[in-house]
């Protein structure tokens, strides 16, 4: 694994604007960076990223089944009790899911180590699945990359196949798409998925989460025209939906959700100590434990994470050498886990994180985020990769 300095494409910002990538720069700071790329060998990708991703995914599916058949495990994960039946029934009935992302620490040597799962509302999908592929093709055409360069990236192809499969299972092949208002990145991600859905032959209307309605006596949530929403993809976390005003109504209505309610199990960082309990010693896992009232202060060599958090918020770590880093955030009222610290590879001042994508139960691509800090945040840069 190498970080190679290269020239940027001369027109990339104009192209990004044309293609709807409006968040390539955030608050004046670059989010997308292409003055370098991360280089891998095919063996590294297949042996150390793709194969472990599929193996860990199968382990996760096994754990979902265990949790869905155990109220004690539901309670241990702090899942709201009024959601238990929805979670169980969505799994028992085989409700399909679309995608997920695993975050790994990997340097090119030794096994990749799972840091966490992002299996409900993973972002950086557009950048990984589409824009970095455009970069690859143009970088080869412009002589920036060698002509034999490739990329671990069949994300869009797998999304198309998965969307077509979903379309066969939903009313009138109509899948609504939704996110909250005033979030440029999430709206762009959802817009990308709408485009993929249309290419797969679905109807893909959009509605903001705040505009979804309830009609007394209706069997489904409704849109602004009071039309039933039979199926809806939402880029909005299950733990927040469960706490919303209409959260307790979800089990009473027949709207199908993507991701399905059982994904609440895997979007919960409590899954990390459960993975360690059931598969202790697996080469791609790190020791992880539930924190309780008797846990001592965080020792060196450990990371502290809340069950429910996004983009590194409220994560605290202390390296084996005693260096402490922490990110503030709003997620202060949930239980916590502790996970053994494992360093991400450092290139100059940047720490690199591998985001490995799963679509339709298959590993199919990756994106790389980097940050000067050891905790990956929403402001961490996206840097493309290539196989050479």
FIZAVO-6366 format. One record per residue: x, y, z of N, C-alpha, C in turn; residue in one letter. Coordinates in steps of 0.2 Angstrom, whole numbers, plus 5000, padded with zeros to 4 digits. Layout:
// FIZAVO-6366
NODE;npx;npy;npz;capx;capy;capz;cpx;cpy;cpz;aa
NODE;X;Y;Z;X;Y;Z;X;Y;Z;A
...
This chain:
// FIZAVO-6366
NODE;npx;npy;npz;capx;capy;capz;cpx;cpy;cpz;aa
NODE;5004;4994;5000;5000;5000;5000;5004;5006;5000;X
NODE;5004;5010;4995;5008;5016;4994;5003;5022;4993;X
NODE;5006;5028;4995;5002;5034;4993;5007;5038;4988;X
NODE;5004;5039;4982;5008;5041;4976;5006;5048;4975;X
NODE;5010;5053;4975;5009;5060;4972;5008;5060;4965;X
NODE;5003;5064;4962;5001;5064;4955;4999;5071;4954;X
NODE;4999;5073;4948;4995;5080;4946;4987;5079;4946;X
NODE;4984;5084;4947;4977;5084;4947;4974;5084;4940;X
NODE;4968;5082;4938;4965;5083;4932;4964;5091;4931;X
NODE;4965;5094;4926;4964;5101;4925;4957;5103;4926;X
NODE;4952;5099;4924;4945;5101;4924;4941;5098;4929;X
NODE;4944;5095;4935;4940;5091;4939;4935;5095;4943;X
NODE;4936;5101;4945;4931;5104;4949;4925;5106;4944;X
NODE;4926;5108;4938;4920;5110;4934;4916;5103;4932;X
NODE;4920;5098;4931;4917;5091;4930;4913;5089;4936;X
NODE;4915;5090;4942;4912;5088;4949;4905;5092;4949;X
NODE;4906;5099;4947;4900;5103;4948;4894;5100;4943;X
NODE;4897;5098;4937;4892;5096;4931;4889;5089;4933;X
NODE;4893;5085;4937;4890;5079;4939;4887;5079;4946;X
NODE;4886;5085;4949;4882;5085;4955;4886;5084;4961;X
NODE;4893;5084;4961;4897;5083;4967;4898;5090;4970;X
NODE;4893;5092;4973;4894;5099;4976;4897;5100;4982;X
NODE;4899;5094;4985;4902;5095;4992;4910;5092;4991;X
NODE;4913;5093;4986;4920;5091;4985;4924;5096;4989;X
NODE;4922;5102;4991;4925;5106;4995;4920;5108;5001;X
NODE;4922;5108;5007;4917;5109;5013;4920;5115;5017;X
NODE;4917;5120;5018;4919;5126;5022;4926;5128;5020;X
NODE;4927;5128;5013;4933;5131;5011;4939;5126;5011;X
NODE;4938;5120;5014;4943;5115;5014;4942;5109;5009;X
NODE;4947;5106;5006;4945;5101;5001;4943;5094;5005;X
NODE;4938;5091;5002;4935;5085;5004;4938;5080;4999;X
NODE;4937;5081;4993;4940;5076;4988;4947;5079;4986;X
NODE;4952;5074;4986;4959;5076;4985;4961;5071;4980;X
NODE;4964;5074;4974;4967;5069;4969;4974;5071;4967;X
NODE;4977;5075;4972;4984;5076;4971;4989;5070;4973;X
NODE;4985;5065;4975;4989;5059;4976;4983;5053;4976;X
NODE;4986;5047;4975;4981;5041;4976;4985;5036;4980;X
NODE;4980;5031;4982;4983;5025;4986;4983;5019;4981;X
NODE;4989;5016;4981;4991;5011;4976;4991;5004;4980;X
NODE;4988;4999;4977;4987;4992;4980;4989;4988;4974;X
NODE;4991;4982;4976;4992;4976;4972;4985;4972;4971;X
NODE;4984;4968;4966;4978;4964;4966;4978;4959;4971;X
NODE;4983;4956;4973;4984;4952;4979;4981;4955;4985;X
NODE;4984;4961;4987;4982;4964;4993;4974;4965;4993;X
NODE;4971;4967;4987;4964;4969;4987;4960;4962;4988;X
NODE;4962;4957;4984;4958;4951;4985;4959;4947;4991;X
NODE;4965;4947;4994;4967;4943;5000;4965;4946;5006;X
NODE;4967;4953;5006;4967;4957;5013;4960;4961;5013;X
NODE;4957;4963;5008;4951;4967;5009;4945;4963;5007;X
NODE;4944;4961;5000;4938;4958;4998;4936;4951;5002;X
NODE;4941;4947;5002;4939;4941;5006;4937;4942;5013;X
NODE;4941;4945;5017;4939;4947;5024;4932;4950;5025;X
NODE;4931;4955;5020;4925;4958;5020;4919;4954;5020;X
NODE;4919;4949;5015;4914;4944;5014;4913;4939;5020;X
NODE;4919;4938;5023;4919;4933;5029;4916;4937;5035;X
NODE;4918;4943;5036;4915;4947;5042;4908;4948;5041;X
NODE;4906;4949;5034;4899;4950;5033;4895;4944;5035;X
NODE;4897;4938;5033;4893;4932;5035;4893;4931;5042;X
NODE;4898;4933;5046;4898;4933;5053;4893;4938;5056;X
NODE;4892;4943;5053;4887;4948;5055;4880;4946;5054;X
NODE;4879;4942;5048;4873;4940;5047;4871;4934;5052;X
NODE;4876;4930;5054;4875;4925;5059;4873;4928;5066;X
NODE;4876;4934;5067;4874;4937;5074;4867;4941;5073;X
NODE;4865;4944;5068;4859;4946;5067;4854;4941;5069;X
NODE;4854;4935;5066;4850;4930;5067;4849;4928;5075;X
NODE;4855;4928;5078;4855;4927;5085;4851;4932;5089;X
NODE;4853;4939;5087;4850;4944;5091;4842;4944;5090;X
NODE;4840;4943;5084;4833;4943;5082;4829;4938;5086;X
NODE;4832;4933;5088;4829;4928;5092;4830;4928;5100;X
NODE;4833;4934;5102;4834;4935;5109;4833;4942;5111;X
NODE;4827;4942;5115;4826;4949;5118;4831;4951;5123;X
NODE;4835;4947;5126;4841;4949;5130;4846;4952;5126;X
NODE;4847;4950;5120;4852;4953;5116;4850;4960;5113;X
NODE;4843;4960;5112;4840;4966;5110;4841;4972;5115;X
NODE;4840;4969;5121;4841;4974;5127;4848;4976;5128;X
NODE;4852;4971;5127;4859;4972;5128;4862;4978;5123;X
NODE;4859;4978;5117;4861;4983;5112;4857;4989;5113;X
NODE;4853;4990;5118;4849;4996;5120;4844;4998;5114;X
NODE;4842;4993;5110;4837;4994;5105;4830;4995;5108;X
NODE;4826;5000;5106;4820;5002;5109;4815;4996;5109;X
NODE;4812;4995;5115;4808;4989;5115;4802;4989;5110;X
NODE;4799;4995;5108;4794;4995;5104;4796;4994;5096;X
NODE;4803;4993;5095;4805;4991;5089;4807;4984;5088;X
NODE;4807;4980;5094;4809;4973;5094;4805;4969;5089;X
NODE;4799;4970;5089;4795;4965;5084;4796;4967;5077;X
NODE;4797;4974;5075;4799;4976;5068;4805;4973;5066;X
NODE;4810;4973;5071;4817;4971;5069;4816;4963;5068;X
NODE;4813;4959;5073;4813;4952;5072;4809;4950;5066;X
NODE;4803;4953;5064;4799;4952;5059;4802;4953;5052;X
NODE;4806;4959;5052;4809;4961;5046;4815;4956;5044;X
NODE;4818;4953;5049;4823;4948;5048;4820;4941;5046;X
NODE;4815;4939;5050;4811;4933;5049;4808;4932;5042;X
NODE;4805;4938;5040;4802;4938;5033;4807;4939;5027;X
NODE;4813;4939;5029;4818;4940;5023;4818;4946;5020;X
NODE;4817;4952;5023;4817;4958;5020;4824;4960;5018;X
NODE;4825;4961;5011;4832;4962;5009;4835;4969;5011;X
NODE;4841;4969;5010;4845;4975;5012;4849;4977;5006;X
NODE;4851;4983;5006;4855;4986;5000;4862;4986;5001;X
NODE;4865;4989;5006;4872;4990;5006;4874;4991;5013;X
NODE;4881;4991;5014;4884;4993;5020;4892;4994;5019;X
NODE;4895;4997;5024;4902;4998;5023;4906;4996;5030;X
NODE;4911;4993;5029;4915;4991;5035;4922;4996;5034;X
NODE;4924;4998;5040;4930;5002;5040;4935;4998;5043;X
NODE;4941;4998;5040;4946;4994;5042;4953;4998;5042;X
NODE;4957;4996;5047;4964;4998;5047;4968;4993;5044;X
NODE;4972;4996;5039;4976;4991;5034;4981;4995;5031;X
NODE;4987;4992;5032;4993;4995;5029;4997;4992;5023;X
NODE;4994;4986;5021;4997;4982;5016;5001;4976;5019;X
NODE;5002;4976;5025;5005;4971;5028;5001;4968;5034;X
NODE;5000;4962;5034;4996;4959;5040;4988;4960;5038;X
NODE;4984;4956;5042;4977;4956;5041;4974;4963;5042;X
NODE;4969;4965;5038;4965;4971;5040;4961;4970;5046;X
NODE;4961;4975;5050;4957;4975;5057;4951;4979;5056;X
NODE;4945;4976;5058;4939;4979;5058;4938;4985;5064;X
NODE;4937;4991;5062;4936;4996;5067;4929;4997;5068;X
NODE;4924;4997;5063;4917;4997;5064;4913;4996;5058;X
NODE;4907;4995;5059;4902;4994;5054;4898;5000;5053;X
NODE;4897;5002;5046;4892;5007;5045;4887;5004;5040;X
NODE;4882;5001;5043;4877;4996;5039;4870;4999;5039;X
NODE;4869;5005;5041;4862;5008;5040;4862;5014;5036;X
NODE;4866;5019;5037;4867;5025;5034;4874;5027;5031;X
NODE;4877;5022;5028;4884;5024;5026;4884;5029;5021;X
NODE;4889;5034;5021;4890;5039;5016;4897;5038;5013;X
NODE;4898;5042;5008;4904;5042;5004;4903;5037;4998;X
NODE;4896;5035;4997;4895;5030;4992;4896;5033;4985;X
NODE;4893;5039;4984;4894;5042;4977;4901;5043;4976;X
NODE;4905;5045;4980;4913;5046;4979;4916;5040;4977;X
NODE;4914;5035;4981;4918;5028;4980;4915;5025;4974;X
NODE;4908;5024;4973;4906;5021;4968;4906;5024;4961;X
NODE;4906;5030;4961;4905;5034;4954;4911;5039;4953;X
NODE;4912;5044;4957;4917;5049;4955;4924;5046;4955;X
NODE;4926;5042;4959;4933;5039;4959;4934;5035;4953;X
NODE;4928;5032;4950;4929;5028;4944;4930;5032;4938;X
NODE;4926;5038;4938;4927;5043;4933;4935;5046;4933;X
NODE;4937;5047;4939;4944;5049;4940;4949;5044;4937;X
NODE;4948;5037;4938;4952;5032;4936;4952;5032;4928;X
NODE;4946;5032;4925;4946;5032;4918;4950;5038;4915;X
NODE;4948;5044;4918;4951;5050;4915;4959;5051;4916;X
NODE;4961;5048;4922;4968;5048;4924;4972;5044;4919;X
NODE;4969;5038;4918;4972;5034;4913;4973;5037;4906;X
NODE;4967;5040;4904;4967;5043;4897;4972;5049;4897;X
NODE;4973;5053;4902;4977;5059;4902;4984;5057;4904;X
NODE;4986;5050;4905;4993;5048;4906;4995;5049;4913;X
NODE;4990;5051;4918;4992;5052;4925;4993;5045;4928;X
NODE;4990;5040;4926;4990;5033;4928;4993;5029;4922;X
NODE;4996;5023;4924;4998;5019;4918;4992;5015;4915;X
NODE;4992;5013;4909;4987;5011;4905;4984;5004;4908;X
NODE;4988;5001;4912;4986;4994;4915;4983;4995;4922;X
NODE;4982;5001;4924;4979;5003;4931;4972;5000;4931;X
NODE;4970;4998;4937;4963;4996;4938;4961;4999;4945;X
NODE;4955;4997;4947;4952;4999;4953;4947;4994;4956;X
NODE;4948;4993;4962;4943;4988;4966;4936;4992;4966;X
NODE;4932;4991;4961;4926;4995;4961;4921;4993;4956;X
NODE;4916;4988;4959;4911;4987;4955;4904;4988;4959;X
NODE;4905;4994;4963;4900;4996;4967;4893;4998;4963;X
NODE;4894;5002;4958;4888;5004;4954;4885;4998;4951;X
NODE;4889;4993;4948;4886;4987;4945;4882;4983;4950;X
NODE;4884;4982;4956;4881;4979;4961;4875;4982;4963;X
NODE;4875;4989;4964;4869;4993;4966;4864;4992;4961;X
NODE;4865;4992;4954;4860;4991;4949;4857;4985;4950;X
NODE;4861;4979;4951;4858;4973;4951;4854;4972;4958;X
NODE;4856;4975;4963;4852;4975;4969;4846;4979;4969;X
NODE;4846;4985;4965;4840;4989;4964;4835;4985;4960;X
NODE;4837;4982;4955;4833;4978;4951;4829;4972;4955;X
NODE;4833;4969;4959;4830;4964;4963;4825;4967;4968;X
NODE;4826;4973;4971;4822;4976;4975;4815;4978;4972;X
NODE;4816;4980;4965;4810;4982;4961;4805;4976;4960;X
NODE;4808;4970;4960;4804;4964;4959;4799;4963;4965;X
NODE;4801;4966;4971;4798;4964;4977;4793;4970;4980;X
NODE;4793;4975;4977;4789;4981;4979;4784;4983;4975;X
NODE;4779;4986;4978;4772;4988;4974;4774;4993;4968;X
NODE;4772;4991;4962;4772;4995;4956;4779;4997;4955;X
NODE;4784;4993;4957;4791;4995;4956;4793;5002;4958;X
NODE;4790;5005;4963;4790;5011;4965;4794;5012;4972;X
NODE;4800;5015;4972;4804;5015;4979;4805;5023;4980;X
NODE;4802;5025;4985;4803;5032;4987;4810;5033;4990;X
NODE;4813;5039;4990;4819;5040;4993;4819;5046;4997;X
NODE;4823;5046;5003;4822;5051;5007;4828;5053;5011;X
NODE;4829;5059;5014;4834;5061;5018;4831;5067;5022;X
NODE;4835;5070;5027;4833;5076;5030;4834;5082;5026;X
NODE;4831;5087;5027;4832;5094;5024;4839;5097;5026;X
NODE;4842;5101;5021;4847;5105;5023;4854;5101;5024;X
NODE;4855;5095;5021;4861;5092;5021;4863;5090;5014;X
NODE;4868;5094;5012;4870;5093;5005;4873;5087;5003;X
NODE;4877;5084;5007;4880;5077;5006;4875;5072;5006;X
NODE;4870;5072;5010;4865;5066;5011;4861;5067;5005;X
NODE;4859;5073;5003;4854;5074;4997;4858;5071;4991;X
NODE;4864;5073;4990;4868;5071;4984;4869;5063;4984;X
NODE;4870;5060;4990;4870;5053;4990;4863;5050;4988;X
NODE;4858;5052;4991;4851;5050;4989;4850;5051;4982;X
NODE;4852;5057;4979;4850;5058;4972;4854;5053;4967;X
NODE;4860;5051;4969;4864;5046;4966;4860;5039;4966;X
NODE;4858;5037;4972;4854;5031;4972;4848;5031;4968;X
NODE;4844;5037;4968;4838;5038;4964;4840;5037;4956;X
NODE;4846;5039;4954;4848;5038;4947;4849;5031;4946;X
NODE;4852;5028;4951;4854;5020;4950;4847;5017;4949;X
NODE;4842;5018;4954;4836;5015;4954;4832;5016;4947;X
NODE;4832;5022;4944;4829;5023;4938;4832;5019;4932;X
NODE;4839;5019;4933;4843;5014;4928;4841;5007;4928;X
NODE;4839;5005;4935;4837;4998;4936;4830;4997;4934;X
NODE;4826;5002;4932;4819;5001;4930;4814;5003;4935;X
NODE;4816;5006;4940;4811;5008;4946;4809;5015;4945;X
NODE;4803;5016;4948;4801;5023;4949;4804;5026;4955;X
NODE;4807;5032;4956;4811;5034;4962;4809;5041;4964;X
NODE;4803;5042;4966;4801;5049;4969;4805;5050;4975;X
NODE;4805;5057;4976;4809;5059;4982;4804;5063;4987;X
NODE;4805;5062;4993;4802;5065;4999;4806;5066;5005;X
NODE;4806;5072;5007;4810;5073;5013;4807;5070;5019;X
NODE;4811;5067;5024;4809;5064;5030;4804;5068;5034;X
NODE;4805;5074;5034;4801;5079;5038;4794;5079;5035;X
NODE;4793;5077;5028;4787;5078;5025;4783;5072;5024;X
NODE;4785;5066;5027;4782;5060;5027;4776;5060;5032;X
NODE;4770;5058;5030;4764;5059;5034;4761;5053;5036;X
NODE;4756;5053;5040;4752;5048;5043;4744;5050;5042;X
NODE;4740;5045;5039;4733;5046;5039;4730;5041;5043;X
NODE;4725;5044;5047;4722;5039;5052;4718;5033;5048;X
NODE;4719;5027;5050;4716;5022;5047;4720;5019;5041;X
NODE;4725;5023;5039;4729;5020;5033;4734;5015;5035;X
NODE;4736;5011;5030;4740;5005;5031;4747;5007;5030;X
NODE;4749;5013;5027;4755;5015;5025;4756;5022;5027;X
NODE;4763;5024;5027;4764;5031;5028;4762;5034;5021;X
NODE;4761;5041;5021;4759;5044;5014;4764;5050;5013;X
NODE;4764;5052;5006;4768;5057;5004;4764;5064;5004;X
NODE;4766;5069;5001;4763;5076;5002;4756;5076;4998;X
NODE;4755;5071;4994;4749;5071;4990;4744;5065;4993;X
NODE;4746;5063;4999;4742;5058;5003;4742;5051;4999;X
NODE;4747;5050;4995;4748;5044;4991;4752;5039;4996;X
NODE;4750;5033;4996;4753;5028;5000;4760;5027;4998;X
NODE;4765;5026;5003;4772;5025;5002;4773;5017;5004;X
NODE;4773;5013;4999;4773;5006;5000;4780;5004;5002;X
NODE;4785;5008;4999;4792;5006;5000;4796;5012;5000;X
NODE;4801;5013;5005;4805;5019;5005;4812;5018;5007;X
NODE;4817;5020;5004;4824;5020;5006;4825;5027;5010;X
NODE;4828;5026;5016;4829;5032;5020;4836;5033;5022;X
NODE;4839;5038;5020;4846;5039;5023;4845;5043;5030;X
NODE;4843;5039;5035;4841;5042;5041;4842;5036;5046;X
NODE;4846;5037;5052;4847;5031;5056;4841;5029;5060;X
NODE;4841;5022;5060;4835;5019;5064;4835;5021;5071;X
NODE;4840;5022;5075;4840;5024;5082;4836;5031;5082;X
NODE;4837;5036;5077;4834;5042;5078;4826;5042;5075;X
NODE;4825;5037;5071;4818;5036;5069;4814;5033;5074;X
NODE;4817;5029;5078;4814;5026;5084;4812;5031;5089;X
NODE;4816;5036;5090;4814;5041;5095;4810;5047;5092;X
NODE;4809;5047;5085;4804;5052;5082;4797;5051;5084;X
NODE;4793;5057;5083;4786;5056;5085;4782;5051;5082;X
NODE;4784;5049;5076;4780;5043;5072;4784;5037;5073;X
NODE;4789;5036;5077;4793;5030;5078;4789;5025;5081;X
NODE;4784;5026;5085;4780;5020;5088;4775;5018;5083;X
NODE;4774;5022;5078;4769;5020;5073;4772;5015;5068;X
NODE;4778;5015;5067;4782;5011;5062;4779;5004;5062;X
NODE;4779;5001;5068;4777;4993;5068;4770;4992;5066;X
NODE;4766;4998;5066;4759;4997;5065;4757;4997;5057;X
NODE;4762;5000;5054;4760;5001;5046;4764;4997;5042;X
NODE;4762;4996;5036;4765;4991;5031;4770;4994;5026;X
NODE;4773;5000;5027;4778;5002;5023;4784;4998;5024;X
NODE;4787;4996;5018;4794;4993;5019;4799;4998;5018;X
NODE;4804;4997;5023;4810;5001;5024;4816;4998;5021;X
NODE;4820;5003;5018;4827;5001;5016;4831;5006;5018;X
NODE;4836;5005;5023;4837;4998;5025;4832;4996;5030;X
NODE;4831;4989;5030;4826;4986;5034;4827;4987;5042;X
NODE;4822;4986;5046;4823;4987;5053;4829;4983;5056;X
NODE;4830;4977;5054;4835;4973;5057;4842;4976;5056;X
NODE;4843;4981;5051;4849;4984;5051;4851;4988;5057;X
NODE;4846;4990;5061;4848;4993;5067;4852;4989;5072;X
NODE;4853;4983;5071;4857;4979;5075;4865;4980;5073;X
NODE;4866;4981;5066;4872;4981;5064;4875;4989;5064;X
NODE;4870;4993;5064;4872;5000;5065;4874;5002;5072;X
NODE;4874;4998;5076;4875;4999;5083;4882;4996;5085;X
NODE;4886;5001;5088;4893;4998;5089;4893;4993;5095;X
NODE;4888;4992;5098;4888;4986;5102;4889;4979;5099;X
NODE;4888;4979;5092;4889;4973;5088;4897;4971;5088;X
NODE;4901;4976;5090;4908;4975;5090;4910;4970;5095;X
NODE;4908;4971;5102;4909;4966;5107;4906;4960;5106;X
NODE;4900;4960;5103;4896;4954;5101;4900;4949;5096;X
NODE;4903;4953;5091;4907;4949;5086;4913;4946;5090;X
NODE;4916;4950;5095;4922;4947;5098;4920;4941;5103;X
NODE;4914;4942;5106;4912;4936;5110;4911;4930;5106;X
NODE;4908;4930;5100;4906;4925;5096;4912;4922;5092;X
NODE;4917;4927;5090;4922;4925;5085;4929;4927;5088;X
NODE;4930;4926;5095;4936;4929;5098;4942;4926;5094;X
NODE;4947;4930;5093;4953;4928;5090;4953;4928;5082;X
NODE;4947;4930;5079;4947;4930;5072;4952;4935;5070;X
NODE;4956;4934;5065;4962;4939;5063;4960;4945;5061;X
NODE;4953;4946;5059;4951;4953;5056;4947;4957;5062;X
NODE;4947;4954;5068;4943;4957;5073;4948;4960;5078;X
NODE;4946;4965;5082;4950;4968;5088;4946;4966;5094;X
NODE;4949;4965;5100;4946;4964;5106;4941;4970;5107;X
NODE;4935;4968;5109;4930;4974;5111;4925;4971;5116;X
NODE;4923;4976;5121;4920;4974;5127;4914;4980;5128;X
NODE;4909;4977;5132;4904;4982;5134;4907;4986;5140;X
NODE;4906;4992;5140;4908;4996;5146;4902;4996;5151;X
NODE;4904;4996;5157;4898;4996;5162;4900;5001;5168;X
NODE;4896;5001;5173;4897;5006;5178;4904;5005;5182;X
NODE;4906;4999;5182;4912;4997;5186;4919;4997;5181;X
NODE;4918;5000;5175;4924;5000;5171;4928;5006;5173;X
NODE;4935;5004;5173;4940;5009;5176;4940;5015;5170;X
NODE;4944;5020;5172;4945;5025;5167;4949;5022;5161;X
NODE;4948;5025;5155;4950;5022;5149;4958;5021;5149;X
NODE;4960;5015;5149;4968;5014;5149;4971;5015;5142;X
NODE;4978;5016;5142;4982;5016;5136;4980;5010;5132;X
NODE;4980;5012;5125;4979;5006;5121;4972;5004;5119;X
NODE;4967;5009;5121;4960;5007;5120;4956;5013;5117;X
NODE;4951;5012;5114;4946;5017;5111;4939;5016;5114;X
NODE;4936;5022;5115;4930;5022;5118;4925;5025;5113;X
NODE;4919;5021;5112;4914;5023;5107;4907;5022;5110;X
NODE;4903;5027;5108;4896;5026;5110;4892;5021;5106;X
NODE;4887;5018;5108;4883;5013;5104;4881;5017;5097;X
NODE;4879;5023;5098;4876;5026;5093;4879;5033;5091;X
NODE;4883;5033;5086;4887;5039;5084;4888;5039;5077;X
NODE;4890;5045;5074;4891;5045;5067;4898;5049;5066;X
NODE;4902;5047;5060;4907;5051;5058;4912;5053;5064;X
NODE;4914;5048;5068;4919;5049;5073;4916;5053;5079;X
NODE;4910;5055;5080;4908;5059;5085;4908;5056;5092;X
NODE;4911;5059;5097;4911;5056;5104;4916;5050;5105;X
NODE;4920;5049;5100;4925;5044;5100;4931;5047;5104;X
NODE;4934;5043;5109;4940;5045;5112;4945;5039;5112;X
NODE;4951;5040;5111;4956;5035;5111;4963;5037;5115;X
NODE;4966;5032;5117;4973;5033;5120;4977;5028;5117;X
NODE;4983;5030;5114;4987;5026;5111;4991;5022;5116;X
NODE;4994;5017;5114;4999;5013;5119;5004;5018;5122;X
NODE;5006;5023;5118;5011;5028;5121;5008;5033;5125;X
NODE;5001;5033;5126;4998;5038;5131;4996;5044;5127;X
NODE;4996;5044;5121;4993;5050;5117;4986;5050;5117;X
NODE;4982;5055;5119;4975;5055;5119;4972;5059;5113;X
NODE;4967;5057;5110;4963;5061;5105;4956;5059;5106;X
NODE;4952;5064;5105;4944;5064;5106;4941;5069;5101;X
NODE;4935;5067;5099;4931;5071;5095;4924;5072;5099;X
NODE;4922;5079;5100;4916;5080;5103;4910;5078;5098;X
NODE;4904;5079;5102;4898;5077;5098;4892;5076;5102;X
NODE;4886;5075;5099;4880;5075;5103;4878;5068;5106;X
NODE;4882;5063;5105;4880;5056;5106;4883;5054;5113;X
NODE;4880;5057;5118;4882;5057;5125;4877;5053;5130;X
NODE;4872;5051;5127;4867;5048;5132;4865;5040;5130;X
NODE;4870;5037;5126;4869;5030;5125;4875;5026;5129;X
NODE;4874;5019;5129;4879;5015;5132;4886;5016;5128;X
NODE;4891;5013;5130;4898;5014;5127;4901;5007;5126;X
NODE;4906;5006;5122;4910;5000;5121;4917;5003;5121;X
NODE;4921;4998;5123;4929;4999;5122;4932;4994;5117;X
NODE;4936;4996;5113;4939;4992;5108;4947;4993;5108;X
NODE;4950;4988;5107;4958;4988;5107;4960;4993;5102;X
NODE;4965;4997;5103;4967;5002;5099;4972;4998;5093;X
NODE;4971;5000;5087;4975;4998;5082;4977;5003;5077;X
NODE;4983;5005;5076;4985;5011;5072;4983;5010;5065;X
NODE;4980;5015;5062;4980;5016;5055;4986;5018;5052;X
NODE;4988;5016;5045;4994;5017;5042;4995;5025;5042;X
NODE;5001;5028;5042;5002;5035;5042;5006;5036;5036;X
NODE;5004;5041;5032;5008;5043;5026;5009;5051;5027;X
NODE;5015;5053;5028;5016;5060;5030;5012;5061;5036;X
NODE;5008;5066;5036;5004;5068;5042;4997;5065;5042;X
NODE;4996;5060;5037;4989;5058;5036;4988;5051;5038;X
NODE;4983;5049;5042;4981;5042;5043;4976;5040;5039;X
NODE;4976;5034;5036;4972;5032;5030;4967;5026;5033;X
NODE;4961;5027;5031;4956;5022;5033;4953;5019;5027;X
NODE;4952;5012;5027;4949;5009;5021;4942;5008;5023;X
NODE;4937;5010;5018;4930;5009;5019;4928;5004;5013;X
NODE;4927;4998;5016;4925;4992;5011;4918;4991;5010;X
NODE;4915;4991;5004;4908;4991;5003;4905;4984;5002;X
NODE;4899;4983;5004;4896;4977;5003;4889;4979;5000;X
NODE;4887;4976;4994;4881;4978;4991;4878;4971;4989;X
NODE;4871;4970;4992;4868;4964;4990;4872;4958;4993;X
NODE;4875;4958;4999;4879;4953;5002;4885;4951;4999;X
NODE;4888;4956;4994;4894;4954;4991;4899;4960;4992;X
NODE;4905;4959;4993;4910;4964;4994;4912;4966;4987;X
NODE;4912;4973;4986;4912;4975;4979;4916;4982;4977;X
NODE;4920;4984;4982;4924;4990;4981;4926;4994;4988;X
NODE;4930;4999;4987;4932;5002;4993;4933;5010;4991;X
NODE;4933;5014;4997;4935;5021;4996;4940;5022;5002;X
NODE;4944;5027;5002;4949;5028;5007;4948;5035;5009;X
NODE;4948;5036;5016;4947;5043;5019;4954;5044;5023;X
NODE;4956;5050;5023;4962;5051;5027;4961;5058;5031;X
NODE;4965;5058;5037;4964;5063;5041;4971;5064;5045;X
NODE;4973;5070;5047;4979;5071;5051;4978;5068;5058;X
NODE;4972;5067;5060;4970;5064;5067;4969;5057;5066;X
NODE;4969;5053;5072;4968;5046;5072;4961;5044;5071;X
NODE;4956;5049;5072;4949;5047;5072;4946;5050;5065;X
NODE;4943;5046;5061;4940;5048;5055;4934;5052;5056;X
NODE;4933;5058;5053;4928;5062;5055;4924;5064;5048;X
NODE;4918;5068;5049;4915;5070;5043;4919;5074;5038;X
NODE;4924;5078;5041;4928;5082;5037;4934;5078;5034;X
NODE;4935;5072;5036;4941;5068;5033;4941;5068;5025;X
NODE;4946;5069;5022;4947;5069;5015;4946;5062;5012;X
NODE;4943;5062;5006;4942;5056;5002;4948;5056;4996;X
NODE;4952;5051;4996;4957;5050;4991;4956;5044;4987;X
NODE;4956;5044;4980;4955;5039;4976;4961;5033;4977;X
NODE;4959;5027;4974;4964;5022;4974;4964;5019;4967;X
NODE;4970;5015;4966;4971;5011;4960;4975;5005;4962;X
NODE;4973;5000;4957;4977;4994;4958;4982;4994;4952;X
NODE;4989;4994;4954;4994;4994;4949;4999;4988;4950;X
